[in-house]
Amino acid sequence: MRPLPYVLGAAVLATLPVALPAPAAADDSSPSSFTIEDPRITESSGLAASRAHPGVYWTHNDSSDGAYVYAVDSKTGKTVARVELRGIGRPRDVEAISIGPDGNVYVGDIGDNLGGTWPHVWIYRFPEPKVLKNTTVTATQFTVKYEGGARNAEAMMVHPKTGRVYIASKSDDDPGLYEAPATLSAQGTNVFRRVADLDMEVTDGAFAPDGSRLVLRGYFAASEYRWTNGRPQDLKELKDQPGLPIQRQGESVTFTPEGGTLHVTAPRSSGSKVTAGRPSAGELLPGPRPRRIIKKDGDYSRAPTASKDPTRTRRTRTVLKAGLTFGAAMVLFLGLKRLVRRRPQ
């Protein structure tokens, strides 16, 4: 249930006869923002900043494109390499891409639009090319299953220090964060173990380059976790932070190699915009911990719920005050206008 101040403020604003300005978004004219120009990239569903080639970003289509990933130059928005993966089956629903500390590119064929009914999903791995050109590479294919059964997922992240792979499930009834075995095996099945519950519909995620933070994003917002001892800790919401754009269908996210900027995309039929933002200086506000954390022995333990975020409380009061003030001004204006009309001629 929404807090009472929010409900009252929304009710007042809903009665106003004029349109309110849209929330401010990041400045797309920033040198760090760019548009993907390649018409073959019809729905950029994942994004990863290259470690070997500064200013280059790896991306891929959502599905129905075959085993291709694209390297895009952020200065021009043009594709500088298309890499075809061989040695794997035909991809089913590619949703994520990440680069590990081993210099390999990881591609997550982890989507399941049938509601988590695939018996398994796949991760593909190949070395990031030293020279950017159209090429074909041999990729290693890993079979993945989840502890507790199949899941639909769109977010796969490789930790930049440990090289461990994580997947955040999306829209099942109990979304969570899943951890791979310490080393992926190309033989047999890799069972991803649940390490935390989540309370959002995750469309992508990314670790900060130093491994200290994990950002998970959804269609309309994002959350940031402090990452300690291989686990997500306290939570900070990023959707209202300066510089992080508000998008109608946020799809992917990645950090720049230096870690000071986030790039986010909202897919379009052509010309996906990659927008840069600086959501924080690395300090997390107090907030609720993930609902459940798995101990090393595999047992669940409930984490305490933190107090309300004071920043959010002040924001709610500010919105309510502004809404009431604006509403009162409009009522006074309309009342005076009606009196003027009724004055005898």
C-alpha positions in Angstrom: 0.0 0.0 0.0 1.2 3.5 -0.8 2.0 5.9 2.1 -0.8 8.3 2.9 1.2 11.4 1.8 1.9 9.9 -1.5 -1.8 9.0 -2.1 -3.0 12.5 -1.1 -0.4 14.2 -3.2 -1.3 12.0 -6.2 -5.0 12.7 -5.7 -4.4 16.5 -5.7 -2.2 16.4 -8.8 -4.7 14.2 -10.6 -7.4 16.9 -10.3 -5.3 19.6 -11.9 -6.3 20.8 -15.4 -2.8 21.3 -16.7 0.0 18.9 -17.6 2.9 18.6 -15.2 6.5 18.6 -16.6 8.1 15.2 -17.2 10.9 14.1 -14.9 14.3 15.4 -16.0 16.5 12.9 -17.8 20.2 12.8 -18.3 21.6 15.1 -21.0 21.9 13.0 -24.1 24.3 15.5 -25.6 26.9 14.3 -23.1 30.1 13.0 -24.9 29.5 9.7 -23.0 26.0 9.2 -24.5 25.6 7.8 -28.0 23.1 6.1 -30.3 23.6 2.7 -31.8 23.5 3.3 -35.5 23.7 -0.3 -36.9 20.2 -1.2 -38.4 21.0 -4.9 -37.7 20.8 -4.2 -33.9 17.0 -3.9 -33.6 16.8 -4.5 -29.9 19.9 -4.0 -27.8 19.2 -6.2 -24.9 22.6 -6.3 -23.1 25.6 -4.0 -22.8 29.2 -4.4 -21.6 32.1 -2.0 -21.7 35.1 -3.5 -23.4 38.2 -3.9 -21.3 40.6 -4.3 -24.2 39.3 -1.5 -26.4 38.5 1.8 -24.6 35.3 3.5 -25.8 33.9 0.3 -27.3 30.8 -1.5 -26.0 29.6 -5.0 -26.7 25.9 -5.6 -27.3 23.5 -8.1 -28.9 20.0 -8.4 -30.1 17.3 -9.9 -27.9 16.5 -12.9 -30.0 16.1 -14.2 -33.6 19.5 -12.9 -34.7 21.6 -16.0 -34.6 24.9 -16.3 -32.7 26.2 -12.7 -33.1 27.5 -10.0 -30.8 28.5 -6.5 -31.9 31.2 -4.1 -30.9 30.0 -0.5 -31.1 32.2 2.6 -31.0 30.8 5.0 -28.5 32.2 8.0 -30.4 30.4 7.3 -33.6 27.7 4.8 -32.7 28.9 2.6 -35.5 29.6 -1.1 -35.3 33.3 -1.8 -35.6 33.1 -5.6 -35.4 30.5 -8.3 -35.6 31.6 -11.6 -34.0 29.8 -14.9 -34.9 30.0 -17.6 -32.3 30.6 -21.2 -33.5 30.7 -24.4 -31.6 27.4 -23.8 -29.9 23.8 -24.5 -30.7 21.4 -21.9 -32.1 20.8 -19.3 -29.4 17.3 -19.2 -28.0 16.8 -16.0 -26.1 20.0 -14.0 -25.5 19.5 -11.4 -22.8 22.8 -10.4 -21.2 26.5 -9.9 -21.8 29.4 -9.3 -19.4 33.2 -9.3 -19.4 35.2 -11.2 -16.8 38.6 -10.6 -15.2 40.0 -13.4 -17.4 39.5 -11.3 -20.5 36.6 -13.4 -21.7 33.2 -12.2 -22.9 30.3 -14.0 -21.4 26.9 -14.1 -23.2 23.8 -15.2 -21.3 21.3 -17.1 -23.3 19.1 -17.1 -20.2 15.7 -15.7 -21.3 12.6 -17.9 -20.9 9.5 -16.1 -22.1 7.4 -19.2 -21.5 7.5 -18.5 -17.8 10.5 -20.6 -16.7 9.7 -23.8 -18.5 13.0 -24.5 -20.3 14.8 -27.5 -18.6 18.1 -25.6 -18.9 19.6 -22.4 -20.3 23.1 -21.6 -21.6 26.1 -19.3 -21.1 28.6 -18.8 -23.9 32.2 -17.7 -23.4 34.9 -16.5 -25.8 38.1 -14.4 -25.5 37.6 -10.7 -26.3 39.3 -10.2 -29.7 42.5 -8.3 -29.6 41.7 -6.8 -33.1 38.3 -5.5 -33.8 37.0 -6.8 -37.1 34.2 -9.0 -38.4 35.2 -12.5 -37.4 34.1 -15.9 -36.2 35.3 -17.4 -32.9 34.9 -20.7 -31.2 32.9 -20.3 -28.0 32.6 -22.5 -25.0 29.0 -23.5 -24.1 27.9 -24.0 -20.5 24.6 -25.6 -19.5 22.9 -23.9 -16.6 20.1 -25.0 -14.2 18.8 -23.2 -11.1 18.5 -24.5 -7.6 14.7 -24.9 -7.0 13.7 -25.2 -10.7 13.6 -23.2 -13.9 13.6 -19.4 -14.0 13.1 -16.6 -16.5 16.1 -14.3 -16.4 17.5 -11.3 -18.2 20.5 -10.3 -16.0 23.8 -12.1 -15.9 26.9 -10.5 -14.2 30.5 -11.7 -13.9 32.3 -10.4 -10.8 35.3 -8.4 -11.9 37.6 -9.8 -9.2 36.5 -13.4 -8.5 35.2 -14.2 -12.0 32.1 -15.8 -10.5 29.0 -15.6 -12.5 25.6 -14.5 -11.1 22.1 -14.5 -12.6 19.1 -12.5 -11.4 15.8 -14.0 -12.2 13.1 -11.7 -13.6 9.4 -12.2 -13.4 8.7 -15.5 -11.6 6.8 -15.4 -8.3 9.9 -15.4 -6.2 12.7 -13.5 -8.0 16.2 -14.0 -6.6 19.9 -13.8 -7.2 21.7 -17.0 -8.1 25.4 -17.8 -7.9 27.4 -20.1 -10.2 29.9 -22.7 -9.0 33.3 -21.3 -8.4 34.4 -22.6 -11.8 32.0 -23.2 -14.7 32.3 -26.6 -16.3 31.7 -27.3 -20.0 30.8 -30.9 -19.1 27.6 -31.7 -17.4 25.3 -29.1 -15.8 26.2 -26.0 -13.7 23.7 -25.5 -10.9 23.3 -21.9 -9.8 22.6 -21.6 -6.1 20.2 -19.0 -4.7 22.0 -16.4 -2.5 19.4 -13.7 -2.0 15.8 -12.8 -2.6 15.0 -9.7 -4.7 11.9 -7.5 -4.8 12.0 -6.1 -8.4 11.7 -7.3 -11.9 15.3 -7.2 -13.1 16.2 -6.6 -16.7 19.9 -6.3 -16.4 22.7 -5.9 -13.9 26.4 -4.9 -13.6 29.2 -4.9 -11.1 31.4 -1.9 -10.5 34.9 -2.5 -11.9 36.3 -2.8 -8.3 33.7 -5.3 -7.4 32.4 -3.3 -4.5 28.9 -2.6 -5.9 26.2 -4.4 -7.8 23.6 -2.4 -9.8 20.4 -4.2 -10.8 17.9 -2.4 -13.0 14.3 -2.9 -14.1 12.1 -1.3 -16.7 11.6 2.0 -14.7 14.2 2.0 -11.9 17.4 0.7 -10.6 18.9 -0.4 -7.2 22.4 -0.6 -6.0 23.8 -3.0 -3.5 27.1 -2.9 -1.6 28.9 -6.2 -2.3 30.7 -7.7 0.6 32.2 -11.2 1.0 30.4 -12.4 -2.1 27.0 -11.2 -1.0 24.7 -8.2 -1.6 24.4 -6.0 1.5 22.5 -2.8 2.0 20.3 -1.3 -0.8 20.2 2.1 -2.4 17.6 3.1 -4.9 19.1 5.0 -7.9 16.0 6.0 -9.8 15.9 9.5 -8.4 19.6 10.1 -8.2 21.0 13.0 -10.3 22.2 11.9 -13.7 20.4 8.5 -13.9 17.8 8.8 -16.7 14.2 7.8 -16.2 13.3 5.5 -19.1 10.0 4.0 -20.2 11.5 0.6 -20.8 15.0 0.3 -19.4 16.8 -2.7 -20.7 20.5 -2.8 -20.0 23.2 -1.3 -17.8 27.0 -1.3 -17.6 29.7 0.6 -15.8 32.4 2.4 -17.7 35.9 0.8 -17.1 36.8 3.5 -14.6 33.6 2.9 -12.7 32.4 6.5 -12.4 29.7 6.3 -15.0 26.8 4.0 -15.8 25.5 3.5 -19.3 21.9 2.4 -19.7 19.7 1.7 -22.7 16.1 1.6 -23.7 15.6 -0.5 -26.8 14.0 0.8 -29.9 13.2 -0.7 -33.3 16.2 1.3 -34.6 18.8 3.6 -33.1 18.9 2.5 -29.4 20.0 5.4 -27.2 22.8 4.6 -24.8 22.6 7.2 -22.1 25.3 8.0 -19.5 24.7 9.0 -15.9 26.6 9.4 -12.7 24.2 8.0 -10.0 26.4 8.2 -7.0 29.9 8.8 -5.6 30.1 5.2 -4.3 28.4 5.8 -0.9 25.2 4.0 -0.2 22.3 5.4 1.8 20.9 3.3 4.6 18.1 1.1 3.3 16.6 -2.4 3.6 18.8 -5.4 3.2 17.8 -8.1 0.7 15.0 -10.1 2.3 16.9 -13.3 2.7 20.6 -14.3 2.6 22.0 -17.8 2.4 24.6 -18.7 4.9 27.7 -20.6 4.0 26.2 -23.8 5.3 23.3 -23.4 2.9 20.6 -22.4 5.4 18.5 -19.3 5.0 18.6 -16.5 7.5 16.3 -13.5 7.6 18.1 -10.2 7.5 16.8 -7.3 9.6 14.7 -4.6 7.9 16.3 -1.2 8.2 14.4 1.9 9.1 12.8 4.1 6.5 15.1 6.0 4.2 15.1 9.6 5.4 15.8 10.9 1.9 12.7 9.2 0.6 10.6 10.6 3.5 11.8 14.2 2.8 11.1 13.6 -0.9 7.5 12.5 -0.2 6.9 15.6 2.0 8.3 17.8 -0.7 6.1 16.3 -3.4 3.0 16.6 -1.2 3.8 20.2 -0.3 4.4 21.1 -3.9 1.2 19.4 -5.0 -1.0 21.0 -2.4 0.5 24.5 -3.1 0.0 24.1 -6.8 -3.5 22.8 -6.3 -4.5 25.6 -4.0 -3.1 28.2 -6.5 -5.1 26.6 -9.3 -8.3 26.6 -7.3 -7.8 30.3 -6.4 -7.0 31.1 -10.1 -10.1 29.3 -11.4 -12.3 30.9 -8.7 -11.2 34.4 -9.6 -11.7 33.7 -13.2 -15.2 32.5 -12.6 -16.0 35.7 -10.5 -14.8 37.9 -13.3 -17.1 36.2 -15.8 -20.1 36.7 -13.4 -19.6 40.4 -12.9 -22.5 42.4 -14.3 -21.7 44.3 -17.5 
